[in-house]
Amino acid sequence: MRVLDPTNEMRAAGVQRAPRLTSLQGLTVGIISNAKEGTKGYFAHLDRLLREEMGVAQVVLREKSNYSAPADRHIMQETTNWHAVFAGVGD
């Protein structure tokens, strides 16, 4: 059996990861969906878990205008107002 690691070792110049959050309590979390039917129930459940079990103050759901393209510019701009972001796909 041969196991392949899909990780790309290259890093974009000047890009630095945000510091890891210790808690989501009281924070704003964004969800970026590809807007396919399969994401609706999943993200509704995630929204409930984030609020009820993690103490998230606000969950913002945004849907991409094209499921196969990167997130729209206005959505990416809005992410600067969020403390954490979930992105997902579904069919």
Backbone as XML, in Angstrom:
<?xml version="1.0"?>
<chain id="A" units="angstrom">
  <residue number="1" name="MET">
    <atom name="N" x="0.841" y="-1.159" z="0.000"/>
    <atom name="CA" x="0.000" y="0.000" z="0.000"/>
    <atom name="C" x="0.899" y="1.239" z="0.000"/>
  </residue>
  <residue number="2" name="ARG">
    <atom name="N" x="0.556" y="2.173" z="-0.836"/>
    <atom name="CA" x="1.318" y="3.416" z="-0.926"/>
    <atom name="C" x="0.418" y="4.563" z="-0.488"/>
  </residue>
  <residue number="3" name="VAL">
    <atom name="N" x="0.846" y="5.320" z="0.504"/>
    <atom name="CA" x="0.069" y="6.441" z="1.021"/>
    <atom name="C" x="0.695" y="7.733" z="0.521"/>
  </residue>
  <residue number="4" name="LEU">
    <atom name="N" x="-0.126" y="8.579" z="-0.089"/>
    <atom name="CA" x="0.349" y="9.852" z="-0.610"/>
    <atom name="C" x="-0.105" y="10.985" z="0.290"/>
  </residue>
  <residue number="5" name="ASP">
    <atom name="N" x="0.755" y="11.948" z="0.503"/>
    <atom name="CA" x="0.433" y="13.130" z="1.306"/>
    <atom name="C" x="0.138" y="14.280" z="0.351"/>
  </residue>
  <residue number="6" name="PRO">
    <atom name="N" x="-1.113" y="14.780" z="0.324"/>
    <atom name="CA" x="-1.487" y="15.841" z="-0.615"/>
    <atom name="C" x="-1.061" y="17.236" z="-0.170"/>
  </residue>
  <residue number="7" name="THR">
    <atom name="N" x="-0.357" y="17.342" z="0.936"/>
    <atom name="CA" x="0.047" y="18.641" z="1.461"/>
    <atom name="C" x="1.017" y="19.327" z="0.523"/>
  </residue>
  <residue number="8" name="ASN">
    <atom name="N" x="0.776" y="20.577" z="0.267"/>
    <atom name="CA" x="1.677" y="21.384" z="-0.545"/>
    <atom name="C" x="2.671" y="22.059" z="0.402"/>
  </residue>
  <residue number="9" name="GLU">
    <atom name="N" x="3.928" y="21.757" z="0.265"/>
    <atom name="CA" x="4.948" y="22.300" z="1.166"/>
    <atom name="C" x="5.235" y="23.773" z="0.913"/>
  </residue>
  <residue number="10" name="MET">
    <atom name="N" x="4.889" y="24.252" z="-0.261"/>
    <atom name="CA" x="5.204" y="25.638" z="-0.608"/>
    <atom name="C" x="4.295" y="26.594" z="0.160"/>
  </residue>
  <residue number="11" name="ARG">
    <atom name="N" x="4.857" y="27.699" z="0.584"/>
    <atom name="CA" x="4.094" y="28.722" z="1.276"/>
    <atom name="C" x="4.106" y="29.985" z="0.432"/>
  </residue>
  <residue number="12" name="ALA">
    <atom name="N" x="2.968" y="30.648" z="0.402"/>
    <atom name="CA" x="2.896" y="31.916" z="-0.318"/>
    <atom name="C" x="3.732" y="32.957" z="0.419"/>
  </residue>
  <residue number="13" name="ALA">
    <atom name="N" x="4.477" y="33.722" z="-0.322"/>
    <atom name="CA" x="5.331" y="34.750" z="0.279"/>
    <atom name="C" x="4.483" y="35.778" z="1.006"/>
  </residue>
  <residue number="14" name="GLY">
    <atom name="N" x="4.899" y="36.115" z="2.215"/>
    <atom name="CA" x="4.228" y="37.159" z="2.975"/>
    <atom name="C" x="2.948" y="36.726" z="3.663"/>
  </residue>
  <residue number="15" name="VAL">
    <atom name="N" x="2.567" y="35.462" z="3.552"/>
    <atom name="CA" x="1.340" y="34.988" z="4.181"/>
    <atom name="C" x="1.682" y="34.367" z="5.524"/>
  </residue>
  <residue number="16" name="GLN">
    <atom name="N" x="0.969" y="34.808" z="6.535"/>
    <atom name="CA" x="1.198" y="34.292" z="7.868"/>
    <atom name="C" x="-0.132" y="33.829" z="8.453"/>
  </residue>
  <residue number="17" name="ARG">
    <atom name="N" x="-0.133" y="32.690" z="9.082"/>
    <atom name="CA" x="-1.356" y="32.170" z="9.684"/>
    <atom name="C" x="-1.785" y="33.034" z="10.857"/>
  </residue>
  <residue number="18" name="ALA">
    <atom name="N" x="-3.095" y="33.134" z="11.025"/>
    <atom name="CA" x="-3.643" y="33.850" z="12.183"/>
    <atom name="C" x="-3.369" y="33.020" z="13.431"/>
  </residue>
  <residue number="19" name="PRO">
    <atom name="N" x="-3.239" y="33.679" z="14.568"/>
    <atom name="CA" x="-3.030" y="32.917" z="15.804"/>
    <atom name="C" x="-4.235" y="32.019" z="16.098"/>
  </residue>
  <residue number="20" name="ARG">
    <atom name="N" x="-3.980" y="30.855" z="16.661"/>
    <atom name="CA" x="-5.038" y="29.906" z="16.993"/>
    <atom name="C" x="-5.890" y="30.475" z="18.129"/>
  </residue>
  <residue number="21" name="LEU">
    <atom name="N" x="-7.206" y="30.376" z="17.970"/>
    <atom name="CA" x="-8.132" y="30.834" z="19.005"/>
    <atom name="C" x="-8.200" y="29.798" z="20.117"/>
  </residue>
  <residue number="22" name="THR">
    <atom name="N" x="-8.302" y="30.255" z="21.341"/>
    <atom name="CA" x="-8.429" y="29.336" z="22.469"/>
    <atom name="C" x="-9.890" y="29.011" z="22.760"/>
  </residue>
  <residue number="23" name="SER">
    <atom name="N" x="-10.800" y="29.860" z="22.273"/>
    <atom name="CA" x="-12.226" y="29.670" z="22.503"/>
    <atom name="C" x="-13.006" y="30.451" z="21.443"/>
  </residue>
  <residue number="24" name="LEU">
    <atom name="N" x="-14.232" y="30.041" z="21.198"/>
    <atom name="CA" x="-15.119" y="30.779" z="20.301"/>
    <atom name="C" x="-16.174" y="31.551" z="21.091"/>
  </residue>
  <residue number="25" name="GLN">
    <atom name="N" x="-16.125" y="31.447" z="22.400"/>
    <atom name="CA" x="-17.082" y="32.096" z="23.296"/>
    <atom name="C" x="-17.165" y="33.592" z="23.016"/>
  </residue>
  <residue number="26" name="GLY">
    <atom name="N" x="-18.388" y="34.061" z="22.696"/>
    <atom name="CA" x="-18.626" y="35.482" z="22.491"/>
    <atom name="C" x="-18.128" y="36.047" z="21.175"/>
  </residue>
  <residue number="27" name="LEU">
    <atom name="N" x="-17.611" y="35.217" z="20.298"/>
    <atom name="CA" x="-17.033" y="35.697" z="19.044"/>
    <atom name="C" x="-18.025" y="35.619" z="17.884"/>
  </residue>
  <residue number="28" name="THR">
    <atom name="N" x="-17.634" y="36.191" z="16.754"/>
    <atom name="CA" x="-18.400" y="36.113" z="15.514"/>
    <atom name="C" x="-17.723" y="35.114" z="14.597"/>
  </residue>
  <residue number="29" name="VAL">
    <atom name="N" x="-18.506" y="34.151" z="14.111"/>
    <atom name="CA" x="-17.983" y="33.109" z="13.229"/>
    <atom name="C" x="-18.727" y="33.181" z="11.907"/>
  </residue>
  <residue number="30" name="GLY">
    <atom name="N" x="-17.985" y="33.157" z="10.819"/>
    <atom name="CA" x="-18.579" y="33.164" z="9.495"/>
    <atom name="C" x="-18.587" y="31.778" z="8.884"/>
  </residue>
  <residue number="31" name="ILE">
    <atom name="N" x="-19.597" y="31.528" z="8.068"/>
    <atom name="CA" x="-19.685" y="30.290" z="7.306"/>
    <atom name="C" x="-19.820" y="30.673" z="5.840"/>
  </residue>
  <residue number="32" name="ILE">
    <atom name="N" x="-18.923" y="30.156" z="5.006"/>
    <atom name="CA" x="-19.005" y="30.387" z="3.562"/>
    <atom name="C" x="-19.416" y="29.073" z="2.914"/>
  </residue>
  <residue number="33" name="SER">
    <atom name="N" x="-20.581" y="29.095" z="2.293"/>
    <atom name="CA" x="-21.141" y="27.910" z="1.666"/>
    <atom name="C" x="-21.030" y="28.014" z="0.150"/>
  </residue>
  <residue number="34" name="ASN">
    <atom name="N" x="-20.907" y="26.861" z="-0.505"/>
    <atom name="CA" x="-20.927" y="26.883" z="-1.964"/>
    <atom name="C" x="-22.365" y="26.905" z="-2.484"/>
  </residue>
  <residue number="35" name="ALA">
    <atom name="N" x="-23.335" y="26.925" z="-1.566"/>
    <atom name="CA" x="-24.765" y="27.085" z="-1.860"/>
    <atom name="C" x="-25.408" y="25.869" z="-2.514"/>
  </residue>
  <residue number="36" name="LYS">
    <atom name="N" x="-24.726" y="24.746" z="-2.516"/>
    <atom name="CA" x="-25.357" y="23.533" z="-3.025"/>
    <atom name="C" x="-26.319" y="22.994" z="-1.964"/>
  </residue>
  <residue number="37" name="GLU">
    <atom name="N" x="-27.267" y="22.223" z="-2.399"/>
    <atom name="CA" x="-28.330" y="21.716" z="-1.519"/>
    <atom name="C" x="-27.778" y="20.981" z="-0.294"/>
  </residue>
  <residue number="38" name="GLY">
    <atom name="N" x="-26.711" y="20.220" z="-0.477"/>
    <atom name="CA" x="-26.154" y="19.426" z="0.617"/>
    <atom name="C" x="-25.584" y="20.225" z="1.764"/>
  </residue>
  <residue number="39" name="THR">
    <atom name="N" x="-25.336" y="21.505" z="1.583"/>
    <atom name="CA" x="-24.752" y="22.304" z="2.666"/>
    <atom name="C" x="-25.797" y="22.864" z="3.620"/>
  </residue>
  <residue number="40" name="LYS">
    <atom name="N" x="-27.034" y="22.984" z="3.193"/>
    <atom name="CA" x="-28.060" y="23.665" z="3.988"/>
    <atom name="C" x="-28.260" y="23.045" z="5.375"/>
  </residue>
  <residue number="41" name="GLY">
    <atom name="N" x="-28.543" y="21.755" z="5.425"/>
    <atom name="CA" x="-28.754" y="21.087" z="6.705"/>
    <atom name="C" x="-27.497" y="21.034" z="7.544"/>
  </residue>
  <residue number="42" name="TYR">
    <atom name="N" x="-26.370" y="20.794" z="6.893"/>
    <atom name="CA" x="-25.099" y="20.712" z="7.619"/>
    <atom name="C" x="-24.768" y="22.039" z="8.303"/>
  </residue>
  <residue number="43" name="PHE">
    <atom name="N" x="-24.854" y="23.126" z="7.549"/>
    <atom name="CA" x="-24.498" y="24.413" z="8.135"/>
    <atom name="C" x="-25.541" y="24.906" z="9.133"/>
  </residue>
  <residue number="44" name="ALA">
    <atom name="N" x="-26.805" y="24.516" z="8.973"/>
    <atom name="CA" x="-27.824" y="24.849" z="9.981"/>
    <atom name="C" x="-27.482" y="24.144" z="11.295"/>
  </residue>
  <residue number="45" name="HIS">
    <atom name="N" x="-27.053" y="22.890" z="11.207"/>
    <atom name="CA" x="-26.649" y="22.145" z="12.400"/>
    <atom name="C" x="-25.378" y="22.747" z="13.011"/>
  </residue>
  <residue number="46" name="LEU">
    <atom name="N" x="-24.420" y="23.091" z="12.176"/>
    <atom name="CA" x="-23.187" y="23.708" z="12.661"/>
    <atom name="C" x="-23.498" y="25.030" z="13.362"/>
  </residue>
  <residue number="47" name="ASP">
    <atom name="N" x="-24.387" y="25.831" z="12.789"/>
    <atom name="CA" x="-24.808" y="27.096" z="13.389"/>
    <atom name="C" x="-25.333" y="26.853" z="14.805"/>
  </residue>
  <residue number="48" name="ARG">
    <atom name="N" x="-26.223" y="25.871" z="14.950"/>
    <atom name="CA" x="-26.798" y="25.565" z="16.266"/>
    <atom name="C" x="-25.719" y="25.130" z="17.256"/>
  </residue>
  <residue number="49" name="LEU">
    <atom name="N" x="-24.826" y="24.247" z="16.818"/>
    <atom name="CA" x="-23.749" y="23.791" z="17.703"/>
    <atom name="C" x="-22.841" y="24.943" z="18.136"/>
  </residue>
  <residue number="50" name="LEU">
    <atom name="N" x="-22.493" y="25.792" z="17.202"/>
    <atom name="CA" x="-21.615" y="26.915" z="17.523"/>
    <atom name="C" x="-22.245" y="27.824" z="18.570"/>
  </residue>
  <residue number="51" name="ARG">
    <atom name="N" x="-23.531" y="28.116" z="18.418"/>
    <atom name="CA" x="-24.209" y="29.007" z="19.363"/>
    <atom name="C" x="-24.462" y="28.336" z="20.705"/>
  </residue>
  <residue number="52" name="GLU">
    <atom name="N" x="-25.038" y="27.132" z="20.676"/>
    <atom name="CA" x="-25.482" y="26.476" z="21.902"/>
    <atom name="C" x="-24.359" y="25.807" z="22.689"/>
  </residue>
  <residue number="53" name="GLU">
    <atom name="N" x="-23.402" y="25.221" z="21.997"/>
    <atom name="CA" x="-22.365" y="24.467" z="22.701"/>
    <atom name="C" x="-21.028" y="25.185" z="22.805"/>
  </residue>
  <residue number="54" name="MET">
    <atom name="N" x="-20.773" y="26.102" z="21.864"/>
    <atom name="CA" x="-19.490" y="26.804" z="21.880"/>
    <atom name="C" x="-19.616" y="28.251" z="22.360"/>
  </residue>
  <residue number="55" name="GLY">
    <atom name="N" x="-20.852" y="28.727" z="22.540"/>
    <atom name="CA" x="-21.059" y="30.081" z="23.044"/>
    <atom name="C" x="-20.773" y="31.182" z="22.049"/>
  </residue>
  <residue number="56" name="VAL">
    <atom name="N" x="-20.828" y="30.864" z="20.758"/>
    <atom name="CA" x="-20.584" y="31.877" z="19.727"/>
    <atom name="C" x="-21.681" y="32.933" z="19.790"/>
  </residue>
  <residue number="57" name="ALA">
    <atom name="N" x="-21.308" y="34.194" z="19.733"/>
    <atom name="CA" x="-22.271" y="35.289" z="19.825"/>
    <atom name="C" x="-23.053" y="35.468" z="18.534"/>
  </residue>
  <residue number="58" name="GLN">
    <atom name="N" x="-22.370" y="35.347" z="17.403"/>
    <atom name="CA" x="-23.026" y="35.567" z="16.119"/>
    <atom name="C" x="-22.445" y="34.631" z="15.066"/>
  </residue>
  <residue number="59" name="VAL">
    <atom name="N" x="-23.336" y="34.038" z="14.268"/>
    <atom name="CA" x="-22.930" y="33.221" z="13.133"/>
    <atom name="C" x="-23.438" y="33.916" z="11.878"/>
  </residue>
  <residue number="60" name="VAL">
    <atom name="N" x="-22.531" y="34.178" z="10.939"/>
    <atom name="CA" x="-22.869" y="34.851" z="9.685"/>
    <atom name="C" x="-22.730" y="33.836" z="8.561"/>
  </residue>
  <residue number="61" name="LEU">
    <atom name="N" x="-23.830" y="33.586" z="7.829"/>
    <atom name="CA" x="-23.795" y="32.649" z="6.712"/>
    <atom name="C" x="-23.787" y="33.413" z="5.401"/>
  </residue>
  <residue number="62" name="ARG">
    <atom name="N" x="-22.831" y="33.103" z="4.557"/>
    <atom name="CA" x="-22.750" y="33.703" z="3.224"/>
    <atom name="C" x="-22.645" y="32.586" z="2.200"/>
  </residue>
  <residue number="63" name="GLU">
    <atom name="N" x="-23.299" y="32.778" z="1.060"/>
    <atom name="CA" x="-23.260" y="31.799" z="-0.016"/>
    <atom name="C" x="-22.552" y="32.381" z="-1.229"/>
  </residue>
  <residue number="64" name="LYS">
    <atom name="N" x="-21.666" y="31.588" z="-1.800"/>
    <atom name="CA" x="-20.964" y="32.009" z="-3.007"/>
    <atom name="C" x="-21.953" y="32.108" z="-4.161"/>
  </residue>
  <residue number="65" name="SER">
    <atom name="N" x="-21.686" y="32.995" z="-5.114"/>
    <atom name="CA" x="-22.570" y="33.138" z="-6.272"/>
    <atom name="C" x="-22.352" y="32.028" z="-7.301"/>
  </residue>
  <residue number="66" name="ASN">
    <atom name="N" x="-21.179" y="31.392" z="-7.248"/>
    <atom name="CA" x="-20.863" y="30.308" z="-8.168"/>
    <atom name="C" x="-20.182" y="29.209" z="-7.355"/>
  </residue>
  <residue number="67" name="TYR">
    <atom name="N" x="-20.813" y="28.043" z="-7.286"/>
    <atom name="CA" x="-20.302" y="26.977" z="-6.422"/>
    <atom name="C" x="-18.896" y="26.518" z="-6.760"/>
  </residue>
  <residue number="68" name="SER">
    <atom name="N" x="-18.468" y="26.666" z="-8.009"/>
    <atom name="CA" x="-17.160" y="26.129" z="-8.401"/>
    <atom name="C" x="-16.057" y="27.183" z="-8.442"/>
  </residue>
  <residue number="69" name="ALA">
    <atom name="N" x="-16.393" y="28.413" z="-8.135"/>
    <atom name="CA" x="-15.411" y="29.502" z="-8.177"/>
    <atom name="C" x="-15.016" y="29.902" z="-6.755"/>
  </residue>
  <residue number="70" name="PRO">
    <atom name="N" x="-13.929" y="30.629" z="-6.622"/>
    <atom name="CA" x="-13.570" y="31.149" z="-5.294"/>
    <atom name="C" x="-14.691" y="32.036" z="-4.749"/>
  </residue>
  <residue number="71" name="ALA">
    <atom name="N" x="-14.661" y="32.269" z="-3.452"/>
    <atom name="CA" x="-15.667" y="33.128" z="-2.825"/>
    <atom name="C" x="-15.614" y="34.526" z="-3.436"/>
  </residue>
  <residue number="72" name="ASP">
    <atom name="N" x="-16.772" y="35.136" z="-3.535"/>
    <atom name="CA" x="-16.884" y="36.477" z="-4.103"/>
    <atom name="C" x="-16.045" y="37.479" z="-3.306"/>
  </residue>
  <residue number="73" name="ARG">
    <atom name="N" x="-15.588" y="38.494" z="-3.991"/>
    <atom name="CA" x="-14.722" y="39.497" z="-3.374"/>
    <atom name="C" x="-15.369" y="40.138" z="-2.144"/>
  </residue>
  <residue number="74" name="HIS">
    <atom name="N" x="-16.669" y="40.461" z="-2.231"/>
    <atom name="CA" x="-17.330" y="41.111" z="-1.094"/>
    <atom name="C" x="-17.426" y="40.172" z="0.121"/>
  </residue>
  <residue number="75" name="ILE">
    <atom name="N" x="-17.541" y="38.873" z="-0.131"/>
    <atom name="CA" x="-17.547" y="37.924" z="0.980"/>
    <atom name="C" x="-16.167" y="37.861" z="1.621"/>
  </residue>
  <residue number="76" name="MET">
    <atom name="N" x="-15.140" y="37.774" z="0.794"/>
    <atom name="CA" x="-13.779" y="37.725" z="1.336"/>
    <atom name="C" x="-13.446" y="38.991" z="2.117"/>
  </residue>
  <residue number="77" name="GLN">
    <atom name="N" x="-13.945" y="40.115" z="1.655"/>
    <atom name="CA" x="-13.722" y="41.372" z="2.373"/>
    <atom name="C" x="-14.427" y="41.335" z="3.731"/>
  </residue>
  <residue number="78" name="GLU">
    <atom name="N" x="-15.616" y="40.757" z="3.757"/>
    <atom name="CA" x="-16.389" y="40.679" z="4.996"/>
    <atom name="C" x="-15.721" y="39.780" z="6.038"/>
  </residue>
  <residue number="79" name="THR">
    <atom name="N" x="-14.943" y="38.803" z="5.596"/>
    <atom name="CA" x="-14.298" y="37.886" z="6.543"/>
    <atom name="C" x="-13.367" y="38.609" z="7.513"/>
  </residue>
  <residue number="80" name="THR">
    <atom name="N" x="-12.923" y="39.790" z="7.151"/>
    <atom name="CA" x="-12.037" y="40.539" z="8.056"/>
    <atom name="C" x="-12.768" y="40.973" z="9.319"/>
  </residue>
  <residue number="81" name="ASN">
    <atom name="N" x="-14.100" y="40.902" z="9.314"/>
    <atom name="CA" x="-14.897" y="41.259" z="10.492"/>
    <atom name="C" x="-15.224" y="40.056" z="11.361"/>
  </residue>
  <residue number="82" name="TRP">
    <atom name="N" x="-14.827" y="38.865" z="10.934"/>
    <atom name="CA" x="-15.136" y="37.645" z="11.665"/>
    <atom name="C" x="-13.898" y="37.156" z="12.407"/>
  </residue>
  <residue number="83" name="HIS">
    <atom name="N" x="-14.114" y="36.460" z="13.509"/>
    <atom name="CA" x="-13.006" y="35.909" z="14.269"/>
    <atom name="C" x="-12.546" y="34.557" z="13.730"/>
  </residue>
  <residue number="84" name="ALA">
    <atom name="N" x="-13.480" y="33.818" z="13.133"/>
    <atom name="CA" x="-13.172" y="32.497" z="12.560"/>
    <atom name="C" x="-14.095" y="32.258" z="11.377"/>
  </residue>
  <residue number="85" name="VAL">
    <atom name="N" x="-13.666" y="31.384" z="10.469"/>
    <atom name="CA" x="-14.448" y="31.103" z="9.253"/>
    <atom name="C" x="-14.472" y="29.604" z="8.995"/>
  </residue>
  <residue number="86" name="PHE">
    <atom name="N" x="-15.654" y="29.094" z="8.660"/>
    <atom name="CA" x="-15.819" y="27.738" z="8.156"/>
    <atom name="C" x="-16.194" y="27.837" z="6.702"/>
  </residue>
  <residue number="87" name="ALA">
    <atom name="N" x="-15.594" y="27.016" z="5.873"/>
    <atom name="CA" x="-15.960" y="26.962" z="4.465"/>
    <atom name="C" x="-16.257" y="25.510" z="4.134"/>
  </residue>
  <residue number="88" name="GLY">
    <atom name="N" x="-17.235" y="25.286" z="3.266"/>
    <atom name="CA" x="-17.571" y="23.902" z="2.970"/>
    <atom name="C" x="-18.281" y="23.734" z="1.645"/>
  </residue>
  <residue number="89" name="VAL">
    <atom name="N" x="-18.311" y="22.498" z="1.226"/>
    <atom name="CA" x="-18.964" y="22.146" z="-0.026"/>
    <atom name="C" x="-19.969" y="21.042" z="0.262"/>
  </residue>
  <residue number="90" name="GLY">
    <atom name="N" x="-20.916" y="20.900" z="-0.629"/>
    <atom name="CA" x="-21.898" y="19.831" z="-0.479"/>
    <atom name="C" x="-22.669" y="19.633" z="-1.770"/>
  </residue>
  <residue number="91" name="ASP">
    <atom name="N" x="-23.176" y="18.454" z="-1.953"/>
    <atom name="CA" x="-23.994" y="18.149" z="-3.131"/>
    <atom name="C" x="-25.341" y="17.630" z="-2.720"/>
  </residue>
</chain>
